[in-house]
Amino acid sequence: MAFIKGYKYTTEQDAINAREACDAYYGIPVSPEDVTQNWCDYQIAMLNNPVFWYIVYDESLLPILGEPIEFEVFTEPMQNI
Amino acid sequence: MLNIIANCIGSGKVPKFVGLLDLYPSASVAYSLRRLSGTYIGSAIRVRRASDNAEQNIGFDALGNLDTTALTTFVNEDIVLLNDDFSSSTGWILATGVTISGGLLNFSASNGTATAYKSLSAQPSSQIRVTYTISNYVSGNILFLNFGGGGSGTSRSSNGTFVDTITTVTGNANWGFNTTTFTGSIDNLQIEVLTSNGFVTTWYDQSGNNYNSAQTTATNQPQIVSSGNVLILNTKPCIKFNGSTNLLDLPSGLANVFQGQGKAISSFNVNTYPTTTSQTLFILSNNANNDDYYYSGSSTGLGKYRFTARGAGGLLKQYQSINNFTIGNQYLKVDILNLESAGVQLGSSWVNNVLDINSQDYATASKTLNQGAIGALKRIVTAGYYNGNHQELIIYPTEQTSNRVDIESNINSYYGIY
């Protein structure tokens, strides 16, 4: 289990929309041949019930996504990796 | 210099570069911030600069070092964020009583404390040059600042053209003026980024196999230039991973090399010991299950490294350091696993040429490997982010026991680790 500071979404589409808003704000990609294709990425909390999607906080996300929240994400115990 | 062997001295020919891969060839992949091969003619890294998110490849200098001059020149190229003659008020957020008219930004003392700002892009830890002209000055003070971003200029109280150089801290998207009983007008505002930050989008594979590691998401990219300066570890450039979002993806083709039953693997990695337990130096894994992987990173006991092999069904073989290591110190970590034979796959590790894991059995069920990462435990989901610095990672598809000391010596001669 980990406490994550970030942005939590109940559907994957909401997470995609948030990512696209960040891309638009920062003008990413700057050019089509650039390696950088997104400003931020989302992850799935697949061991949580119900499953949700989230974006980890970064200061650059504040003007687009607003203030982050803190939430729990269940993960496999690291001693078992 | 170290990697130059002047085998043509006296002949008038240009000395031929000889790198580690020329002496110890057939690596599956080789990432480094130095040139590793005389036949490799590509770049070391591709970098995104934060000022305008442009990208550029960065290569090596004549001695095989990372071309830090090209790197800082690119990252710190002057970028104009704003050049505004106030012919339009579009995008400006103006306090009550503040106006944009007649090609000027106008303040009146009757508004007391007033602001006018525009949302551009945040420029954390950057040096910014701001130029503007004050006219029609009557009273009060005006100050240019990055609102909430940790940088401000000099308070002004007269007509004239002024230049402020400010340094941001966290950075904020909002840039503009704060006034105190100021009556006057502003014109010709220019905001330029002078120094910035650089992030690695791609760490190129010098082995010739084209297994480049890359990160397509900006906030996940590790850093190599901070506040205009190349990040340095023990006099050499390094790539800093932030421990929360940064990783470089390894291609499926590389992972495929090591899948199957007990393939041999030898990794040579220059890194700093992570800030806490269970942080990932690198992993070769599977995107559809959590069972199959090779992992190198810190152990569950702080101060210990570990190497882990896990196969289908989740059979876990992990062994941790005999020795203790210090957070943030630079180390050369070597993991060598033999080809599995008769159901046994012996493996050992060395750190700074000292035995650290002594001949353990890493045999598991067969592994299906199709992805990997530097700096995070990437499986179905990603965790175990690395907070530390990488400088070199070379992986061979063979056990390199007989070459180990010589390869370590080559690496240590360059990096001066121990």
Boltz contact constraints between the chains, C-beta under 6 A:
constraints:
  - contact:
      token1: [A, 30]
      token2: [B, 53]
      max_distance: 6.0
  - contact:
      token1: [A, 30]
      token2: [B, 54]
      max_distance: 6.0
  - contact:
      token1: [A, 34]
      token2: [B, 55]
      max_distance: 6.0
  - contact:
      token1: [A, 35]
      token2: [B, 46]
      max_distance: 6.0
  - contact:
      token1: [A, 35]
      token2: [B, 201]
      max_distance: 6.0
  - contact:
      token1: [A, 35]
      token2: [B, 202]
      max_distance: 6.0
  - contact:
      token1: [A, 35]
      token2: [B, 214]
      max_distance: 6.0
  - contact:
      token1: [A, 35]
      token2: [B, 216]
      max_distance: 6.0
  - contact:
      token1: [A, 36]
      token2: [B, 48]
      max_distance: 6.0
  - contact:
      token1: [A, 36]
      token2: [B, 201]
      max_distance: 6.0
  - contact:
      token1: [A, 36]
      token2: [B, 218]
      max_distance: 6.0
  - contact:
      token1: [A, 37]
      token2: [B, 216]
      max_distance: 6.0
  - contact:
      token1: [A, 38]
      token2: [B, 217]
      max_distance: 6.0
  - contact:
      token1: [A, 39]
      token2: [B, 218]
      max_distance: 6.0
  - contact:
      token1: [A, 40]
      token2: [B, 219]
      max_distance: 6.0
  - contact:
      token1: [A, 41]
      token2: [B, 217]
      max_distance: 6.0
  - contact:
      token1: [A, 43]
      token2: [B, 381]
      max_distance: 6.0
  - contact:
      token1: [A, 56]
      token2: [B, 245]
      max_distance: 6.0
  - contact:
      token1: [A, 58]
      token2: [B, 219]
      max_distance: 6.0
  - contact:
      token1: [A, 59]
      token2: [B, 170]
      max_distance: 6.0
  - contact:
      token1: [A, 60]
      token2: [B, 122]
      max_distance: 6.0
  - contact:
      token1: [A, 63]
      token2: [B, 173]
      max_distance: 6.0
  - contact:
      token1: [A, 75]
      token2: [B, 383]
      max_distance: 6.0
  - contact:
      token1: [A, 78]
      token2: [B, 278]
      max_distance: 6.0
  - contact:
      token1: [A, 79]
      token2: [B, 300]
      max_distance: 6.0
